[in-house]
Amino acid sequence: MKKLILAVAIVASGLSTFALTVNPIQTEISTVSISEEFKKIALESLPAEVTAAVAKDFSTATISKAYVNSSEQYKLEITMDGTDNVVYADKDGNWLKASDVEAPAQDTEETIEE
């Protein structure tokens, strides 16, 4: 009798799992890619204010590469005391934080997964 009750309980629990409906879960994924669009320029093309700011604030640094974007903001790769660093400046030689650098193009994509 105990086995019969146990068997009925197992069968009933097995059937109840098939009765569950599966609802598809929809999630929204947003991808934002920011393109800085810096173009490499010759070191001689740097404004005098930018090179003067590097010489003043980073006296032991040498500029290895320079880039400019459409907003006339400069990305400078400098070597200082054997380490490579990246700094940003505007055309007047004022230092910018990486978060302050304007990104002219933004692409957004939205997808729904099931």
Biopython code that builds the backbone (N, CA, C, O; Angstrom):
import numpy as np
from Bio.PDB.StructureBuilder import StructureBuilder

atoms = [
    (1, "MET", "N", (0.818, -1.186, 0.000)),
    (1, "MET", "CA", (0.000, 0.000, 0.000)),
    (1, "MET", "C", (0.872, 1.264, 0.000)),
    (1, "MET", "O", (0.565, 2.242, -0.683)),
    (2, "LYS", "N", (1.956, 1.227, 0.773)),
    (2, "LYS", "CA", (2.857, 2.377, 0.815)),
    (2, "LYS", "C", (3.479, 2.608, -0.559)),
    (2, "LYS", "O", (3.665, 3.750, -0.978)),
    (3, "LYS", "N", (3.799, 1.517, -1.259)),
    (3, "LYS", "CA", (4.410, 1.643, -2.583)),
    (3, "LYS", "C", (3.418, 2.227, -3.581)),
    (3, "LYS", "O", (3.809, 2.987, -4.466)),
    (4, "LEU", "N", (2.160, 1.885, -3.450)),
    (4, "LEU", "CA", (1.138, 2.402, -4.346)),
    (4, "LEU", "C", (0.962, 3.912, -4.161)),
    (4, "LEU", "O", (0.855, 4.652, -5.138)),
    (5, "ILE", "N", (0.933, 4.356, -2.925)),
    (5, "ILE", "CA", (0.794, 5.792, -2.643)),
    (5, "ILE", "C", (2.026, 6.545, -3.137)),
    (5, "ILE", "O", (1.907, 7.636, -3.694)),
    (6, "LEU", "N", (3.203, 5.967, -2.934)),
    (6, "LEU", "CA", (4.445, 6.584, -3.394)),
    (6, "LEU", "C", (4.478, 6.668, -4.917)),
    (6, "LEU", "O", (4.903, 7.684, -5.468)),
    (7, "ALA", "N", (4.040, 5.620, -5.603)),
    (7, "ALA", "CA", (4.018, 5.602, -7.065)),
    (7, "ALA", "C", (3.054, 6.646, -7.602)),
    (7, "ALA", "O", (3.368, 7.333, -8.574)),
    (8, "VAL", "N", (1.883, 6.775, -6.983)),
    (8, "VAL", "CA", (0.906, 7.776, -7.416)),
    (8, "VAL", "C", (1.471, 9.178, -7.214)),
    (8, "VAL", "O", (1.265, 10.047, -8.062)),
    (9, "ALA", "N", (2.170, 9.415, -6.125)),
    (9, "ALA", "CA", (2.754, 10.729, -5.861)),
    (9, "ALA", "C", (3.820, 11.076, -6.894)),
    (9, "ALA", "O", (3.899, 12.217, -7.349)),
    (10, "ILE", "N", (4.634, 10.100, -7.260)),
    (10, "ILE", "CA", (5.692, 10.332, -8.256)),
    (10, "ILE", "C", (5.083, 10.623, -9.616)),
    (10, "ILE", "O", (5.527, 11.545, -10.300)),
    (11, "VAL", "N", (4.084, 9.865, -10.020)),
    (11, "VAL", "CA", (3.433, 10.075, -11.315)),
    (11, "VAL", "C", (2.743, 11.437, -11.342)),
    (11, "VAL", "O", (2.822, 12.149, -12.344)),
    (12, "ALA", "N", (2.080, 11.802, -10.272)),
    (12, "ALA", "CA", (1.376, 13.085, -10.221)),
    (12, "ALA", "C", (2.357, 14.248, -10.311)),
    (12, "ALA", "O", (2.073, 15.243, -10.976)),
    (13, "SER", "N", (3.500, 14.136, -9.654)),
    (13, "SER", "CA", (4.484, 15.223, -9.727)),
    (13, "SER", "C", (5.103, 15.304, -11.109)),
    (13, "SER", "O", (5.425, 16.395, -11.580)),
    (14, "GLY", "N", (5.274, 14.162, -11.766)),
    (14, "GLY", "CA", (5.812, 14.160, -13.121)),
    (14, "GLY", "C", (4.863, 14.795, -14.110)),
    (14, "GLY", "O", (5.300, 15.506, -15.015)),
    (15, "LEU", "N", (3.577, 14.554, -13.957)),
    (15, "LEU", "CA", (2.589, 15.139, -14.856)),
    (15, "LEU", "C", (2.432, 16.635, -14.621)),
    (15, "LEU", "O", (2.150, 17.384, -15.557)),
    (16, "SER", "N", (2.609, 17.067, -13.406)),
    (16, "SER", "CA", (2.443, 18.495, -13.127)),
    (16, "SER", "C", (3.570, 19.328, -13.735)),
    (16, "SER", "O", (3.368, 20.503, -14.040)),
    (17, "THR", "N", (4.741, 18.744, -13.914)),
    (17, "THR", "CA", (5.824, 19.506, -14.549)),
    (17, "THR", "C", (5.558, 19.711, -16.031)),
    (17, "THR", "O", (6.009, 20.706, -16.598)),
    (18, "PHE", "N", (4.842, 18.800, -16.670)),
    (18, "PHE", "CA", (4.502, 18.983, -18.075)),
    (18, "PHE", "C", (3.408, 20.023, -18.252)),
    (18, "PHE", "O", (3.260, 20.577, -19.341)),
    (19, "ALA", "N", (2.654, 20.293, -17.227)),
    (19, "ALA", "CA", (1.559, 21.252, -17.311)),
    (19, "ALA", "C", (2.051, 22.694, -17.245)),
    (19, "ALA", "O", (1.290, 23.615, -17.541)),
    (20, "LEU", "N", (3.301, 22.905, -16.867)),
    (20, "LEU", "CA", (3.840, 24.254, -16.789)),
    (20, "LEU", "C", (4.012, 24.829, -18.189)),
    (20, "LEU", "O", (4.474, 24.137, -19.096)),
    (21, "THR", "N", (3.644, 26.080, -18.363)),
    (21, "THR", "CA", (3.855, 26.740, -19.644)),
    (21, "THR", "C", (5.146, 27.542, -19.565)),
    (21, "THR", "O", (5.454, 28.162, -18.548)),
    (22, "VAL", "N", (5.865, 27.514, -20.628)),
    (22, "VAL", "CA", (7.127, 28.243, -20.681)),
    (22, "VAL", "C", (6.877, 29.542, -21.434)),
    (22, "VAL", "O", (6.558, 29.536, -22.623)),
    (23, "ASN", "N", (7.026, 30.632, -20.736)),
    (23, "ASN", "CA", (6.876, 31.947, -21.351)),
    (23, "ASN", "C", (8.243, 32.413, -21.830)),
    (23, "ASN", "O", (9.199, 32.431, -21.055)),
    (24, "PRO", "N", (8.344, 32.791, -23.102)),
    (24, "PRO", "CA", (9.643, 33.283, -23.574)),
    (24, "PRO", "C", (9.996, 34.594, -22.879)),
    (24, "PRO", "O", (9.156, 35.479, -22.721)),
    (25, "ILE", "N", (11.221, 34.694, -22.480)),
    (25, "ILE", "CA", (11.701, 35.892, -21.797)),
    (25, "ILE", "C", (12.322, 36.803, -22.848)),
    (25, "ILE", "O", (13.239, 36.409, -23.569)),
    (26, "GLN", "N", (11.818, 38.001, -22.920)),
    (26, "GLN", "CA", (12.357, 38.957, -23.870)),
    (26, "GLN", "C", (13.267, 39.920, -23.128)),
    (26, "GLN", "O", (12.871, 40.554, -22.150)),
    (27, "THR", "N", (14.467, 40.012, -23.608)),
    (27, "THR", "CA", (15.416, 40.944, -23.019)),
    (27, "THR", "C", (15.860, 41.916, -24.098)),
    (27, "THR", "O", (15.992, 41.550, -25.266)),
    (28, "GLU", "N", (16.082, 43.123, -23.706)),
    (28, "GLU", "CA", (16.523, 44.141, -24.641)),
    (28, "GLU", "C", (17.982, 44.452, -24.370)),
    (28, "GLU", "O", (18.367, 44.758, -23.242)),
    (29, "ILE", "N", (18.779, 44.370, -25.404)),
    (29, "ILE", "CA", (20.206, 44.636, -25.283)),
    (29, "ILE", "C", (20.518, 45.880, -26.104)),
    (29, "ILE", "O", (20.236, 45.932, -27.301)),
    (30, "SER", "N", (21.088, 46.854, -25.467)),
    (30, "SER", "CA", (21.480, 48.077, -26.159)),
    (30, "SER", "C", (22.995, 48.124, -26.244)),
    (30, "SER", "O", (23.690, 47.975, -25.240)),
    (31, "THR", "N", (23.490, 48.328, -27.434)),
    (31, "THR", "CA", (24.920, 48.437, -27.648)),
    (31, "THR", "C", (25.219, 49.843, -28.142)),
    (31, "THR", "O", (24.670, 50.290, -29.149)),
    (32, "VAL", "N", (26.083, 50.523, -27.432)),
    (32, "VAL", "CA", (26.479, 51.867, -27.829)),
    (32, "VAL", "C", (27.971, 51.836, -28.114)),
    (32, "VAL", "O", (28.776, 51.527, -27.235)),
    (33, "SER", "N", (28.325, 52.154, -29.331)),
    (33, "SER", "CA", (29.743, 52.214, -29.670)),
    (33, "SER", "C", (30.087, 53.655, -30.018)),
    (33, "SER", "O", (29.437, 54.283, -30.854)),
    (34, "ILE", "N", (31.099, 54.153, -29.372)),
    (34, "ILE", "CA", (31.516, 55.538, -29.575)),
    (34, "ILE", "C", (32.798, 55.533, -30.399)),
    (34, "ILE", "O", (33.789, 54.900, -30.037)),
    (35, "SER", "N", (32.753, 56.226, -31.471)),
    (35, "SER", "CA", (33.907, 56.320, -32.350)),
    (35, "SER", "C", (34.532, 57.698, -32.173)),
    (35, "SER", "O", (33.904, 58.713, -32.473)),
    (36, "GLU", "N", (35.749, 57.730, -31.695)),
    (36, "GLU", "CA", (36.410, 59.007, -31.439)),
    (36, "GLU", "C", (36.850, 59.680, -32.730)),
    (36, "GLU", "O", (36.938, 60.907, -32.787)),
    (37, "GLU", "N", (37.123, 58.912, -33.749)),
    (37, "GLU", "CA", (37.548, 59.407, -35.044)),
    (37, "GLU", "C", (38.736, 60.348, -34.962)),
    (37, "GLU", "O", (38.718, 61.431, -35.546)),
    (38, "PHE", "N", (39.757, 59.942, -34.246)),
    (38, "PHE", "CA", (41.005, 60.698, -34.226)),
    (38, "PHE", "C", (41.818, 60.294, -35.448)),
    (38, "PHE", "O", (41.896, 59.113, -35.788)),
    (39, "LYS", "N", (42.412, 61.262, -36.095)),
    (39, "LYS", "CA", (43.260, 61.009, -37.261)),
    (39, "LYS", "C", (44.689, 61.359, -36.900)),
    (39, "LYS", "O", (44.953, 62.384, -36.272)),
    (40, "LYS", "N", (45.604, 60.497, -37.306)),
    (40, "LYS", "CA", (47.014, 60.701, -36.989)),
    (40, "LYS", "C", (47.545, 61.899, -37.774)),
    (40, "LYS", "O", (47.237, 62.083, -38.951)),
    (41, "ILE", "N", (48.346, 62.700, -37.089)),
    (41, "ILE", "CA", (48.955, 63.863, -37.734)),
    (41, "ILE", "C", (50.451, 63.852, -37.444)),
    (41, "ILE", "O", (50.921, 63.154, -36.545)),
    (42, "ALA", "N", (51.179, 64.630, -38.213)),
    (42, "ALA", "CA", (52.619, 64.763, -37.988)),
    (42, "ALA", "C", (52.851, 65.608, -36.740)),
    (42, "ALA", "O", (52.068, 66.506, -36.430)),
    (43, "LEU", "N", (53.927, 65.311, -36.035)),
    (43, "LEU", "CA", (54.232, 66.054, -34.807)),
    (43, "LEU", "C", (54.467, 67.533, -35.089)),
    (43, "LEU", "O", (54.220, 68.381, -34.232)),
    (44, "GLU", "N", (54.943, 67.839, -36.291)),
    (44, "GLU", "CA", (55.184, 69.230, -36.661)),
    (44, "GLU", "C", (53.871, 70.001, -36.834)),
    (44, "GLU", "O", (53.867, 71.232, -36.802)),
    (45, "SER", "N", (52.762, 69.285, -37.017)),
    (45, "SER", "CA", (51.459, 69.929, -37.220)),
    (45, "SER", "C", (50.778, 70.322, -35.919)),
    (45, "SER", "O", (49.728, 70.964, -35.940)),
    (46, "LEU", "N", (51.363, 69.946, -34.789)),
    (46, "LEU", "CA", (50.765, 70.297, -33.498)),
    (46, "LEU", "C", (50.837, 71.800, -33.280)),
    (46, "LEU", "O", (51.847, 72.417, -33.618)),
    (47, "PRO", "N", (49.792, 72.405, -32.724)),
    (47, "PRO", "CA", (49.856, 73.834, -32.404)),
    (47, "PRO", "C", (50.944, 74.108, -31.367)),
    (47, "PRO", "O", (51.249, 73.261, -30.528)),
    (48, "ALA", "N", (51.511, 75.284, -31.440)),
    (48, "ALA", "CA", (52.585, 75.659, -30.513)),
    (48, "ALA", "C", (52.100, 75.629, -29.070)),
    (48, "ALA", "O", (52.868, 75.306, -28.164)),
    (49, "GLU", "N", (50.824, 75.964, -28.849)),
    (49, "GLU", "CA", (50.275, 75.957, -27.488)),
    (49, "GLU", "C", (50.282, 74.555, -26.884)),
    (49, "GLU", "O", (50.536, 74.387, -25.692)),
    (50, "VAL", "N", (50.001, 73.548, -27.714)),
    (50, "VAL", "CA", (49.966, 72.162, -27.228)),
    (50, "VAL", "C", (51.372, 71.681, -26.891)),
    (50, "VAL", "O", (51.583, 71.078, -25.839)),
    (51, "THR", "N", (52.334, 71.943, -27.773)),
    (51, "THR", "CA", (53.705, 71.514, -27.484)),
    (51, "THR", "C", (54.275, 72.272, -26.292)),
    (51, "THR", "O", (55.052, 71.713, -25.517)),
    (52, "ALA", "N", (53.897, 73.543, -26.138)),
    (52, "ALA", "CA", (54.356, 74.313, -24.975)),
    (52, "ALA", "C", (53.755, 73.757, -23.685)),
    (52, "ALA", "O", (54.431, 73.725, -22.657)),
    (53, "ALA", "N", (52.498, 73.320, -23.726)),
    (53, "ALA", "CA", (51.857, 72.750, -22.537)),
    (53, "ALA", "C", (52.520, 71.437, -22.139)),
    (53, "ALA", "O", (52.678, 71.158, -20.950)),
    (54, "VAL", "N", (52.907, 70.631, -23.121)),
    (54, "VAL", "CA", (53.610, 69.378, -22.815)),
    (54, "VAL", "C", (54.966, 69.691, -22.206)),
    (54, "VAL", "O", (55.356, 69.077, -21.213)),
    (55, "ALA", "N", (55.688, 70.641, -22.792)),
    (55, "ALA", "CA", (57.006, 70.999, -22.266)),
    (55, "ALA", "C", (56.914, 71.578, -20.858)),
    (55, "ALA", "O", (57.799, 71.347, -20.035)),
    (56, "LYS", "N", (55.849, 72.330, -20.575)),
    (56, "LYS", "CA", (55.694, 72.951, -19.263)),
    (56, "LYS", "C", (55.284, 71.933, -18.197)),
    (56, "LYS", "O", (55.886, 71.877, -17.125)),
    (57, "ASP", "N", (54.256, 71.128, -18.495)),
    (57, "ASP", "CA", (53.684, 70.234, -17.480)),
    (57, "ASP", "C", (54.338, 68.858, -17.429)),
    (57, "ASP", "O", (54.298, 68.195, -16.393)),
    (58, "PHE", "N", (54.933, 68.424, -18.522)),
    (58, "PHE", "CA", (55.604, 67.123, -18.579)),
    (58, "PHE", "C", (57.005, 67.339, -19.144)),
    (58, "PHE", "O", (57.284, 66.954, -20.279)),
    (59, "SER", "N", (57.873, 67.946, -18.365)),
    (59, "SER", "CA", (59.178, 68.375, -18.873)),
    (59, "SER", "C", (60.048, 67.215, -19.342)),
    (59, "SER", "O", (60.875, 67.402, -20.235)),
    (60, "THR", "N", (59.890, 66.029, -18.771)),
    (60, "THR", "CA", (60.720, 64.888, -19.174)),
    (60, "THR", "C", (60.057, 64.041, -20.249)),
    (60, "THR", "O", (60.611, 63.016, -20.648)),
    (61, "ALA", "N", (58.889, 64.443, -20.727)),
    (61, "ALA", "CA", (58.134, 63.634, -21.691)),
    (61, "ALA", "C", (58.525, 63.965, -23.122)),
    (61, "ALA", "O", (58.935, 65.082, -23.439)),
    (62, "THR", "N", (58.386, 62.960, -23.970)),
    (62, "THR", "CA", (58.539, 63.163, -25.403)),
    (62, "THR", "C", (57.260, 62.684, -26.081)),
    (62, "THR", "O", (56.698, 61.653, -25.709)),
    (63, "ILE", "N", (56.814, 63.427, -27.059)),
    (63, "ILE", "CA", (55.595, 63.065, -27.786)),
    (63, "ILE", "C", (55.974, 62.055, -28.858)),
    (63, "ILE", "O", (56.806, 62.337, -29.720)),
    (64, "SER", "N", (55.356, 60.868, -28.800)),
    (64, "SER", "CA", (55.668, 59.847, -29.794)),
    (64, "SER", "C", (54.667, 59.839, -30.946)),
    (64, "SER", "O", (55.052, 59.609, -32.093)),
    (65, "LYS", "N", (53.380, 60.089, -30.657)),
    (65, "LYS", "CA", (52.355, 60.129, -31.705)),
    (65, "LYS", "C", (51.336, 61.198, -31.348)),
    (65, "LYS", "O", (51.109, 61.495, -30.175)),
    (66, "ALA", "N", (50.726, 61.771, -32.380)),
    (66, "ALA", "CA", (49.701, 62.796, -32.165)),
    (66, "ALA", "C", (48.522, 62.529, -33.089)),
    (66, "ALA", "O", (48.690, 62.118, -34.237)),
    (67, "TYR", "N", (47.322, 62.772, -32.560)),
    (67, "TYR", "CA", (46.082, 62.577, -33.305)),
    (67, "TYR", "C", (45.193, 63.789, -33.074)),
    (67, "TYR", "O", (45.314, 64.460, -32.050)),
    (68, "VAL", "N", (44.297, 64.077, -34.019)),
    (68, "VAL", "CA", (43.354, 65.186, -33.882)),
    (68, "VAL", "C", (41.977, 64.714, -34.340)),
    (68, "VAL", "O", (41.863, 63.883, -35.242)),
    (69, "ASN", "N", (40.916, 65.259, -33.701)),
    (69, "ASN", "CA", (39.559, 64.955, -34.148)),
    (69, "ASN", "C", (38.944, 66.200, -34.775)),
    (69, "ASN", "O", (39.605, 67.232, -34.889)),
    (70, "SER", "N", (37.686, 66.106, -35.180)),
    (70, "SER", "CA", (37.035, 67.214, -35.881)),
    (70, "SER", "C", (36.792, 68.423, -34.985)),
    (70, "SER", "O", (36.560, 69.521, -35.491)),
    (71, "SER", "N", (36.838, 68.246, -33.672)),
    (71, "SER", "CA", (36.645, 69.356, -32.729)),
    (71, "SER", "C", (37.962, 70.021, -32.344)),
    (71, "SER", "O", (38.005, 70.817, -31.406)),
    (72, "GLU", "N", (39.030, 69.700, -33.059)),
    (72, "GLU", "CA", (40.372, 70.211, -32.782)),
    (72, "GLU", "C", (40.826, 69.879, -31.367)),
    (72, "GLU", "O", (41.419, 70.706, -30.674)),
    (73, "GLN", "N", (40.536, 68.667, -30.961)),
    (73, "GLN", "CA", (41.047, 68.140, -29.704)),
    (73, "GLN", "C", (42.151, 67.159, -30.064)),
    (73, "GLN", "O", (42.038, 66.406, -31.032)),
    (74, "TYR", "N", (43.207, 67.176, -29.285)),
    (74, "TYR", "CA", (44.389, 66.401, -29.620)),
    (74, "TYR", "C", (44.586, 65.262, -28.632)),
    (74, "TYR", "O", (44.460, 65.431, -27.419)),
    (75, "LYS", "N", (44.896, 64.104, -29.185)),
    (75, "LYS", "CA", (45.247, 62.928, -28.385)),
    (75, "LYS", "C", (46.746, 62.742, -28.581)),
    (75, "LYS", "O", (47.223, 62.561, -29.701)),
    (76, "LEU", "N", (47.474, 62.790, -27.479)),
    (76, "LEU", "CA", (48.931, 62.704, -27.557)),
    (76, "LEU", "C", (49.409, 61.455, -26.836)),
    (76, "LEU", "O", (49.050, 61.219, -25.682)),
    (77, "GLU", "N", (50.210, 60.667, -27.511)),
    (77, "GLU", "CA", (50.865, 59.531, -26.871)),
    (77, "GLU", "C", (52.258, 60.001, -26.489)),
    (77, "GLU", "O", (53.084, 60.303, -27.349)),
    (78, "ILE", "N", (52.506, 60.059, -25.184)),
    (78, "ILE", "CA", (53.792, 60.560, -24.705)),
    (78, "ILE", "C", (54.518, 59.464, -23.945)),
    (78, "ILE", "O", (53.902, 58.571, -23.364)),
    (79, "THR", "N", (55.840, 59.554, -23.962)),
    (79, "THR", "CA", (56.681, 58.648, -23.194)),
    (79, "THR", "C", (57.362, 59.479, -22.119)),
    (79, "THR", "O", (58.050, 60.459, -22.404)),
    (80, "MET", "N", (57.151, 59.059, -20.870)),
    (80, "MET", "CA", (57.704, 59.807, -19.752)),
    (80, "MET", "C", (58.283, 58.820, -18.750)),
    (80, "MET", "O", (57.573, 57.953, -18.240)),
    (81, "ASP", "N", (59.562, 58.952, -18.474)),
    (81, "ASP", "CA", (60.265, 58.083, -17.525)),
    (81, "ASP", "C", (60.103, 56.604, -17.874)),
    (81, "ASP", "O", (59.958, 55.764, -16.986)),
    (82, "GLY", "N", (60.127, 56.294, -19.163)),
    (82, "GLY", "CA", (60.047, 54.911, -19.613)),
    (82, "GLY", "C", (58.649, 54.331, -19.681)),
    (82, "GLY", "O", (58.497, 53.158, -20.023)),
    (83, "THR", "N", (57.630, 55.101, -19.372)),
    (83, "THR", "CA", (56.254, 54.606, -19.452)),
    (83, "THR", "C", (55.495, 55.376, -20.522)),
    (83, "THR", "O", (55.710, 56.572, -20.721)),
    (84, "ASP", "N", (54.606, 54.671, -21.205)),
    (84, "ASP", "CA", (53.775, 55.287, -22.237)),
    (84, "ASP", "C", (52.473, 55.766, -21.613)),
    (84, "ASP", "O", (51.846, 55.047, -20.835)),
    (85, "ASN", "N", (52.075, 56.969, -21.955)),
    (85, "ASN", "CA", (50.843, 57.564, -21.440)),
    (85, "ASN", "C", (50.087, 58.214, -22.588)),
    (85, "ASN", "O", (50.666, 58.546, -23.622)),
    (86, "VAL", "N", (48.788, 58.390, -22.392)),
    (86, "VAL", "CA", (47.951, 59.097, -23.357)),
    (86, "VAL", "C", (47.318, 60.278, -22.637)),
    (86, "VAL", "O", (46.713, 60.119, -21.577)),
    (87, "VAL", "N", (47.464, 61.465, -23.221)),
    (87, "VAL", "CA", (46.856, 62.680, -22.668)),
    (87, "VAL", "C", (46.060, 63.363, -23.776)),
    (87, "VAL", "O", (46.311, 63.155, -24.963)),
    (88, "TYR", "N", (45.100, 64.181, -23.364)),
    (88, "TYR", "CA", (44.250, 64.892, -24.306)),
    (88, "TYR", "C", (44.360, 66.390, -24.041)),
    (88, "TYR", "O", (44.429, 66.825, -22.891)),
    (89, "ALA", "N", (44.375, 67.165, -25.112)),
    (89, "ALA", "CA", (44.456, 68.621, -24.988)),
    (89, "ALA", "C", (43.605, 69.256, -26.080)),
    (89, "ALA", "O", (43.342, 68.650, -27.118)),
    (90, "ASP", "N", (43.178, 70.500, -25.820)),
    (90, "ASP", "CA", (42.482, 71.228, -26.874)),
    (90, "ASP", "C", (43.501, 72.054, -27.657)),
    (90, "ASP", "O", (44.698, 72.007, -27.372)),
    (91, "LYS", "N", (43.023, 72.808, -28.641)),
    (91, "LYS", "CA", (43.945, 73.555, -29.509)),
    (91, "LYS", "C", (44.678, 74.672, -28.781)),
    (91, "LYS", "O", (45.693, 75.169, -29.270)),
    (92, "ASP", "N", (44.166, 75.078, -27.599)),
    (92, "ASP", "CA", (44.801, 76.140, -26.825)),
    (92, "ASP", "C", (45.783, 75.613, -25.789)),
    (92, "ASP", "O", (46.359, 76.395, -25.033)),
    (93, "GLY", "N", (45.982, 74.298, -25.742)),
    (93, "GLY", "CA", (46.923, 73.715, -24.794)),
    (93, "GLY", "C", (46.330, 73.422, -23.430)),
    (93, "GLY", "O", (47.071, 73.149, -22.485)),
    (94, "ASN", "N", (45.013, 73.472, -23.307)),
    (94, "ASN", "CA", (44.358, 73.122, -22.043)),
    (94, "ASN", "C", (44.154, 71.614, -21.976)),
    (94, "ASN", "O", (43.764, 70.996, -22.967)),
    (95, "TRP", "N", (44.415, 71.022, -20.821)),
    (95, "TRP", "CA", (44.305, 69.576, -20.666)),
    (95, "TRP", "C", (42.847, 69.166, -20.524)),
    (95, "TRP", "O", (42.058, 69.852, -19.874)),
    (96, "LEU", "N", (42.500, 68.050, -21.131)),
    (96, "LEU", "CA", (41.143, 67.518, -21.088)),
    (96, "LEU", "C", (41.154, 66.146, -20.441)),
    (96, "LEU", "O", (42.127, 65.403, -20.563)),
    (97, "LYS", "N", (40.080, 65.814, -19.760)),
    (97, "LYS", "CA", (39.895, 64.447, -19.271)),
    (97, "LYS", "C", (39.396, 63.612, -20.443)),
    (97, "LYS", "O", (38.807, 64.145, -21.384)),
    (98, "ALA", "N", (39.631, 62.306, -20.386)),
    (98, "ALA", "CA", (39.177, 61.428, -21.465)),
    (98, "ALA", "C", (37.662, 61.500, -21.623)),
    (98, "ALA", "O", (37.144, 61.359, -22.731)),
    (99, "SER", "N", (36.946, 61.719, -20.511)),
    (99, "SER", "CA", (35.484, 61.802, -20.580)),
    (99, "SER", "C", (35.008, 63.109, -21.212)),
    (99, "SER", "O", (33.862, 63.196, -21.653)),
    (100, "ASP", "N", (35.875, 64.131, -21.262)),
    (100, "ASP", "CA", (35.503, 65.417, -21.849)),
    (100, "ASP", "C", (35.728, 65.470, -23.354)),
    (100, "ASP", "O", (35.281, 66.404, -24.019)),
    (101, "VAL", "N", (36.417, 64.476, -23.889)),
    (101, "VAL", "CA", (36.707, 64.466, -25.316)),
    (101, "VAL", "C", (35.418, 64.164, -26.059)),
    (101, "VAL", "O", (34.738, 63.180, -25.768)),
    (102, "GLU", "N", (35.084, 65.018, -27.024)),
    (102, "GLU", "CA", (33.842, 64.858, -27.768)),
    (102, "GLU", "C", (33.965, 63.717, -28.754)),
    (102, "GLU", "O", (34.968, 63.582, -29.455)),
    (103, "ALA", "N", (32.937, 62.904, -28.795)),
    (103, "ALA", "CA", (32.859, 61.822, -29.765)),
    (103, "ALA", "C", (31.792, 62.190, -30.786)),
    (103, "ALA", "O", (30.608, 62.201, -30.448)),
    (104, "PRO", "N", (32.170, 62.488, -32.012)),
    (104, "PRO", "CA", (31.204, 62.988, -32.976)),
    (104, "PRO", "C", (30.167, 61.983, -33.446)),
    (104, "PRO", "O", (29.076, 62.391, -33.846)),
    (105, "ALA", "N", (30.456, 60.686, -33.415)),
    (105, "ALA", "CA", (29.505, 59.704, -33.945)),
    (105, "ALA", "C", (29.122, 58.703, -32.875)),
    (105, "ALA", "O", (29.974, 58.181, -32.157)),
    (106, "GLN", "N", (27.821, 58.440, -32.780)),
    (106, "GLN", "CA", (27.344, 57.424, -31.853)),
    (106, "GLN", "C", (26.374, 56.528, -32.595)),
    (106, "GLN", "O", (25.428, 57.010, -33.219)),
    (107, "ASP", "N", (26.607, 55.220, -32.530)),
    (107, "ASP", "CA", (25.726, 54.240, -33.144)),
    (107, "ASP", "C", (25.032, 53.471, -32.047)),
    (107, "ASP", "O", (25.670, 53.053, -31.081)),
    (108, "THR", "N", (23.728, 53.277, -32.184)),
    (108, "THR", "CA", (23.007, 52.472, -31.204)),
    (108, "THR", "C", (22.294, 51.351, -31.931)),
    (108, "THR", "O", (21.764, 51.533, -33.027)),
    (109, "GLU", "N", (22.292, 50.204, -31.308)),
    (109, "GLU", "CA", (21.608, 49.041, -31.842)),
    (109, "GLU", "C", (20.753, 48.456, -30.744)),
    (109, "GLU", "O", (21.163, 48.407, -29.584)),
    (110, "GLU", "N", (19.556, 48.008, -31.110)),
    (110, "GLU", "CA", (18.695, 47.354, -30.142)),
    (110, "GLU", "C", (18.260, 46.024, -30.725)),
    (110, "GLU", "O", (17.822, 45.955, -31.873)),
    (111, "THR", "N", (18.378, 44.977, -29.939)),
    (111, "THR", "CA", (17.945, 43.659, -30.368)),
    (111, "THR", "C", (17.095, 43.041, -29.281)),
    (111, "THR", "O", (17.244, 43.357, -28.101)),
    (112, "ILE", "N", (16.197, 42.151, -29.692)),
    (112, "ILE", "CA", (15.363, 41.427, -28.738)),
    (112, "ILE", "C", (15.652, 39.952, -28.915)),
    (112, "ILE", "O", (15.548, 39.413, -30.017)),
    (113, "GLU", "N", (16.015, 39.308, -27.825)),
    (113, "GLU", "CA", (16.296, 37.879, -27.845)),
    (113, "GLU", "C", (15.148, 37.137, -27.200)),
    (113, "GLU", "O", (14.511, 37.638, -26.273)),
    (114, "GLU", "N", (14.889, 35.951, -27.690)),
    (114, "GLU", "CA", (13.852, 35.127, -27.076)),
    (114, "GLU", "C", (14.466, 33.922, -26.437)),
    (114, "GLU", "O", (13.754, 33.098, -25.863)),
]
sb = StructureBuilder()
sb.init_structure("model")
sb.init_model(0)
sb.init_chain("A")
sb.init_seg("    ")
for serial, (resi, resn, name, xyz) in enumerate(atoms, 1):
    if name == "N":
        sb.init_residue(resn, " ", resi, " ")
    sb.init_atom(name, np.array(xyz, "f"), 0.0, 1.0, " ", f" {name:<3s}", serial, name[0])
structure = sb.get_structure()
